[in-house]
Amino acid sequence: MEWKTKITEMFGIKYPIIQGAYGGFGTSEIAAPVSAAGGLGIITAGALKTPEGLRKDIQKAKSLTDNPIGVNLTVGMCPHIDGMREVAIEEGISVVETAAFKGEEHGKRLQDAGVKWIHKVATVKHALIAEAQGVDAVVIVGMEGTGFKSIDQLPTLIAITWAAKQIKIPIIAAGGISDARSFLAALAMGAEGTYLGTAFMATQECPISEKHKQYMVSTRPDDRKLINKVLVPPDPKDLERVMKQKGQIPHSEWMSKLERLLLKEDPEEKQSFEIEEILKLAPASLAVSGIDDIPSVKELIDRIIRGAEEILTKGIFGSIRP
C-alpha cells in the first residue's frame, strides 16, 4: 500500500511519520535510522551545541542514508541559532522545524533558500498564527505529549479535529501516538502526518539509557506520577510571575526559569542540560500506552505501517454490522 499524503509529498518521505526533536540527545544517532526506514528523522541543533557540531552531525547522517533528514531549531533555547540555521541551509537540509517561540524570522530565511518550514505549537490558536505567517506545515502537540505545556492546550483528539476545520496547510499530529491505532486515528482526525517522540525514544538506536527505555516499557499511561507530569498545565500564577521577570534578568536566566516552569519544575532551581536531567524533567508522554518492548527503529515503523494496513484491510468498523 502506498502512503501518500500532503506531508509525504512535501517532504519526499515514504511514510507520514516524523521523529520528535530531543533537547539533549536528538542527533544523527536516532535521526538517520528514522529517515532510512522511511520516516523523517530530525536532528536537534541544540543537542550539537555549535554550528560546526551540527554540520558534522548532518554530514554523518547523510553518510548513513540518502533519504531526507530534518533539523530542529528551538527558538530562544538553541545556542547560535542563526549560525545553526545557515549550516542547515548550506548542508542541503530540505526540512527545518522551528519551535517554542515565534519562528517567522528563521522561517522566511529558510523558505527563501528553498527549505520547507515546519513550526511546532501547543495550541490551535498558535497554529493559526503560524499559518498566517506563511509556514509550510504545522505540528500541533496535544496534552498527551511530553515537554512544554500551555494553559490553553487541548487533548490531541480535540486539537487536531478542531484545527482541521480551520487550517488549510498540512497538519502534523503529535501527542500520545505510538502504534498503528493511534497513527491511523491521527490521520482520520485530519492530520497529514504524525509526530512521534516517546515512541522513538523506546527504540534500540535512541542514545539514552536502557534504564529509561525500560521505564517506558513498564510504565502504564494511568500511572499517577506520569499523569501529573504530562496532563497538568503550569500554574497560571507562577507563569505570570516568571513572565514579569522578562527583561529584568539576563535572557538566558529567564529562559531557563521559563523552561523549568513549563515542565512543572521549580523555576528557581538551576537548569542542567545533561541527558539524564532532561529525561527527569520530561520522562515520557502518554504514548507509553503503545510501548511494550524495545524494537529497532525500522521494526517500530514497519510494525505501525503493517498494523495500520491490517486495520484498513479489515475495515474501520471491524465486525460491527448495521
C-alpha positions as CSV (number, residue, x, y, z in Angstrom):
1,M,0.0,0.0,0.0
2,E,1.3,3.5,-0.9
3,W,1.1,6.0,2.0
4,K,0.6,9.2,0.1
5,T,-0.3,12.4,2.0
6,K,0.5,16.1,1.6
7,I,3.3,15.6,4.1
8,T,4.9,12.6,2.3
9,E,4.8,14.6,-1.0
10,M,6.0,17.8,0.6
11,F,9.0,16.2,2.3
12,G,9.7,13.4,-0.1
13,I,9.3,10.6,2.5
14,K,7.8,7.2,2.3
15,Y,5.6,7.2,5.4
16,P,3.8,10.2,7.1
17,I,5.9,9.6,10.3
18,I,8.2,12.3,11.8
19,Q,10.6,11.8,14.7
20,G,10.3,14.3,17.5
21,A,13.1,16.7,18.5
22,Y,15.1,15.8,21.6
23,G,16.7,18.6,23.6
24,G,19.9,16.8,24.7
25,F,20.2,13.7,22.5
26,G,18.5,14.4,19.2
27,T,21.5,13.6,17.0
28,S,22.1,11.6,13.8
29,E,22.2,8.5,16.0
30,I,18.4,8.4,16.1
31,A,17.5,10.7,13.1
32,A,19.4,8.7,10.5
33,P,17.7,5.4,11.2
34,V,14.3,7.0,11.2
35,S,14.9,8.5,7.8
36,A,16.4,5.3,6.5
37,A,13.3,3.4,7.5
38,G,11.0,5.8,5.5
39,G,10.1,8.4,8.0
40,L,11.6,11.9,8.6
41,G,14.4,11.9,11.2
42,I,15.1,15.2,12.9
43,I,18.4,16.4,14.2
44,T,18.0,18.8,17.1
45,A,20.5,21.6,16.5
46,G,20.8,22.5,20.2
47,A,22.0,19.0,21.1
48,L,25.1,19.6,19.0
49,K,25.9,22.9,20.8
50,T,27.7,24.7,17.9
51,P,27.2,25.2,14.2
52,E,30.2,23.2,13.4
53,G,29.0,20.4,15.6
54,L,25.7,20.5,13.7
55,R,27.5,20.4,10.4
56,K,29.5,17.3,11.3
57,D,26.4,15.5,12.5
58,I,24.4,16.4,9.4
59,Q,27.2,15.0,7.3
60,K,27.3,11.9,9.4
61,A,23.6,11.4,8.9
62,K,23.9,11.9,5.2
63,S,26.6,9.3,5.1
64,L,24.1,6.8,6.6
65,T,21.1,7.5,4.4
66,D,20.2,9.2,1.2
67,N,16.7,9.9,2.4
68,P,15.6,13.4,3.6
69,I,16.6,14.5,7.1
70,G,15.2,17.5,9.0
71,V,16.7,19.8,11.6
72,N,15.0,21.4,14.7
73,L,15.7,25.0,15.8
74,T,14.2,25.6,19.2
75,V,13.8,29.4,19.2
76,G,15.1,31.1,22.3
77,M,16.9,28.0,23.5
78,C,19.1,26.8,20.7
79,P,22.5,28.3,21.0
80,H,24.0,30.2,18.0
81,I,20.6,29.8,16.3
82,D,21.4,32.0,13.3
83,G,24.6,30.0,12.6
84,M,22.7,26.7,13.1
85,R,20.1,27.8,10.5
86,E,22.8,28.8,8.0
87,V,24.5,25.4,8.4
88,A,21.3,23.6,7.8
89,I,20.9,25.5,4.5
90,E,24.5,25.1,3.5
91,E,24.3,21.3,4.1
92,G,21.3,20.9,1.9
93,I,18.7,20.1,4.6
94,S,15.3,20.2,3.0
95,V,13.0,20.5,6.1
96,V,13.6,22.6,9.2
97,E,11.3,22.8,12.2
98,T,11.2,25.8,14.5
99,A,9.6,25.5,17.9
100,A,8.8,27.1,21.3
101,F,8.7,30.7,20.3
102,K,7.9,32.8,17.1
103,G,9.9,31.4,14.2
104,E,8.9,33.7,11.4
105,E,12.3,35.4,11.0
106,H,14.0,32.0,10.6
107,G,11.2,30.5,8.5
108,K,11.3,33.3,5.9
109,R,15.1,32.9,5.5
110,L,14.7,29.1,5.2
111,Q,11.9,29.4,2.6
112,D,14.0,31.9,0.6
113,A,16.7,29.2,0.5
114,G,14.2,26.6,-0.8
115,V,13.8,24.8,2.6
116,K,10.4,23.7,3.8
117,W,9.5,25.3,7.1
118,I,7.6,23.5,9.9
119,H,6.6,25.2,13.1
120,K,5.6,23.3,16.3
121,V,2.9,24.7,18.6
122,A,0.9,23.6,21.6
123,T,-2.4,25.3,20.7
124,V,-4.7,25.7,17.7
125,K,-4.5,29.5,18.2
126,H,-0.8,29.5,17.7
127,A,-1.2,27.1,14.7
128,L,-3.4,29.7,13.0
129,I,-0.9,32.4,13.7
130,A,1.9,30.2,12.2
131,E,-0.3,29.6,9.1
132,A,-0.8,33.4,8.7
133,Q,3.0,33.8,8.9
134,G,3.4,31.5,5.9
135,V,4.6,28.3,7.4
136,D,4.5,25.2,5.1
137,A,3.2,22.8,7.7
138,V,2.4,22.9,11.4
139,V,2.9,20.4,14.2
140,I,0.2,20.6,16.9
141,V,1.0,18.9,20.2
142,G,-1.9,17.6,22.2
143,M,-1.8,17.4,26.0
144,E,-0.9,13.7,25.8
145,G,2.6,14.8,24.6
146,T,5.5,15.5,26.8
147,G,7.6,18.7,27.0
148,F,6.4,22.3,27.4
149,K,2.7,22.8,28.3
150,S,0.4,25.7,27.6
151,I,-2.5,26.5,29.9
152,D,-4.7,26.6,26.7
153,Q,-3.5,23.2,25.4
154,L,-6.2,20.6,24.3
155,P,-6.1,16.8,24.1
156,T,-4.8,15.5,20.7
157,L,-8.3,14.3,19.6
158,I,-9.9,17.7,20.1
159,A,-6.9,19.8,18.9
160,I,-6.4,18.0,15.6
161,T,-10.1,17.7,14.7
162,W,-10.8,21.3,15.6
163,A,-7.7,22.5,13.8
164,A,-8.6,20.5,10.6
165,K,-11.8,22.6,10.3
166,Q,-9.9,25.9,10.3
167,I,-6.4,25.3,8.9
168,K,-5.6,24.9,5.2
169,I,-1.9,24.0,5.4
170,P,-0.9,20.4,6.3
171,I,-1.3,19.5,10.0
172,I,1.1,17.1,11.7
173,A,-0.4,15.5,14.8
174,A,1.6,14.9,18.0
175,G,0.9,13.7,21.5
176,G,0.2,10.1,22.5
177,I,1.0,8.5,19.2
178,S,3.0,5.3,19.4
179,D,1.3,2.4,17.5
180,A,-0.8,1.5,14.5
181,R,-4.1,2.5,16.0
182,S,-3.0,6.0,17.2
183,F,-1.2,6.6,13.9
184,L,-4.2,5.8,11.9
185,A,-6.5,7.7,14.2
186,A,-4.4,10.8,13.8
187,L,-4.8,10.7,10.0
188,A,-8.5,10.1,10.4
189,M,-8.7,13.2,12.6
190,G,-7.5,15.3,9.6
191,A,-3.7,15.2,10.1
192,E,-1.5,14.7,7.0
193,G,1.4,13.3,9.2
194,T,2.2,12.1,12.6
195,Y,5.0,13.2,15.1
196,L,6.4,10.5,17.4
197,G,8.7,11.5,20.3
198,T,8.3,9.0,23.1
199,A,7.9,6.0,20.8
200,F,11.2,6.6,19.1
201,M,12.9,7.1,22.5
202,A,12.0,3.5,23.2
203,T,14.0,2.1,20.3
204,Q,17.3,0.3,20.2
205,E,19.1,3.2,18.4
206,C,18.0,6.0,20.7
207,P,21.0,7.3,22.7
208,I,19.5,7.2,26.1
209,S,20.0,4.7,29.0
210,E,18.5,1.2,28.9
211,K,17.1,2.0,32.3
212,H,14.9,4.8,30.9
213,K,13.8,2.7,28.0
214,Q,12.6,0.0,30.4
215,Y,10.8,2.7,32.4
216,M,8.8,3.5,29.3
217,V,8.0,-0.2,28.7
218,S,6.9,-0.8,32.3
219,T,5.0,2.5,33.0
220,R,1.3,2.5,32.4
221,P,-0.5,5.6,30.9
222,D,-2.7,5.7,34.1
223,D,0.4,6.0,36.4
224,R,-0.5,8.9,38.7
225,K,3.0,10.4,38.6
226,L,3.1,10.3,34.8
227,I,-0.4,11.8,34.5
228,N,0.5,14.7,36.8
229,K,3.7,15.3,34.8
230,V,2.0,15.2,31.4
231,L,-1.5,16.4,31.7
232,V,-1.3,19.1,34.4
233,P,-0.7,22.5,32.9
234,P,1.7,25.0,34.6
235,D,0.4,27.1,37.4
236,P,-1.0,30.4,35.9
237,K,0.2,32.5,38.8
238,D,3.7,31.1,38.7
239,L,3.7,31.6,34.9
240,E,2.6,35.3,35.3
241,R,5.3,35.8,37.9
242,V,8.1,34.4,35.6
243,M,6.8,36.3,32.6
244,K,7.1,39.6,34.5
245,Q,10.8,38.9,35.0
246,K,11.4,39.1,31.3
247,G,13.8,41.9,30.6
248,Q,14.5,42.3,34.3
249,I,17.1,39.5,34.5
250,P,19.6,38.1,31.9
251,H,17.7,36.5,29.0
252,S,19.4,33.1,29.4
253,E,18.4,33.0,33.1
254,W,14.8,34.0,32.3
255,M,14.6,31.3,29.6
256,S,15.9,28.7,32.0
257,K,13.3,29.6,34.5
258,L,10.5,29.6,31.9
259,E,11.6,26.2,30.6
260,R,11.6,24.6,34.1
261,L,8.2,26.2,34.9
262,L,6.7,24.9,31.6
263,L,7.9,21.4,32.6
264,K,6.3,21.9,36.0
265,E,9.6,22.1,38.0
266,D,10.7,24.7,40.4
267,P,11.8,27.7,38.2
268,E,14.3,28.8,40.8
269,E,16.4,25.6,40.6
270,K,19.5,25.7,38.4
271,Q,18.9,24.1,35.0
272,S,21.1,21.3,33.8
273,F,21.1,20.2,30.2
274,E,22.6,16.8,30.8
275,I,20.6,14.0,29.2
276,E,19.5,12.4,32.4
277,E,18.3,15.7,33.8
278,I,16.3,16.3,30.6
279,L,14.7,12.9,30.9
280,K,13.9,13.6,34.6
281,L,12.1,16.8,33.6
282,A,10.1,15.2,30.7
283,P,10.4,11.4,31.1
284,A,7.8,10.3,28.6
285,S,4.4,11.1,27.2
286,L,1.2,9.1,27.5
287,A,2.4,7.3,24.3
288,V,3.7,4.7,26.8
289,S,0.3,3.1,26.2
290,G,1.7,1.6,23.0
291,I,5.2,0.7,24.2
292,D,5.6,-2.9,25.1
293,D,9.2,-3.6,24.1
294,I,12.3,-2.0,22.7
295,P,12.4,-2.6,18.9
296,S,14.7,-1.2,16.3
297,V,13.6,2.0,14.6
298,K,12.8,0.0,11.4
299,E,10.9,-2.6,13.4
300,L,8.8,0.1,15.0
301,I,7.9,1.9,11.8
302,D,7.2,-1.4,9.9
303,R,5.0,-2.5,12.8
304,I,3.0,0.7,12.7
305,I,2.5,0.6,9.0
306,R,1.7,-3.1,8.8
307,G,-0.8,-2.8,11.7
308,A,-2.4,0.2,10.1
309,E,-2.8,-1.6,6.8
310,E,-4.3,-4.6,8.5
311,I,-6.9,-2.3,10.2
312,L,-7.7,-0.8,6.8
313,T,-8.0,-4.2,5.1
314,K,-10.4,-5.5,7.8
315,G,-12.4,-2.3,7.6
316,I,-12.6,0.5,10.1
317,F,-15.6,-0.9,11.9
318,G,-14.2,-4.4,12.2
319,S,-17.0,-6.9,13.0
320,I,-19.7,-4.2,13.6
321,R,-22.6,-4.6,11.2
322,P,-25.7,-2.4,10.8
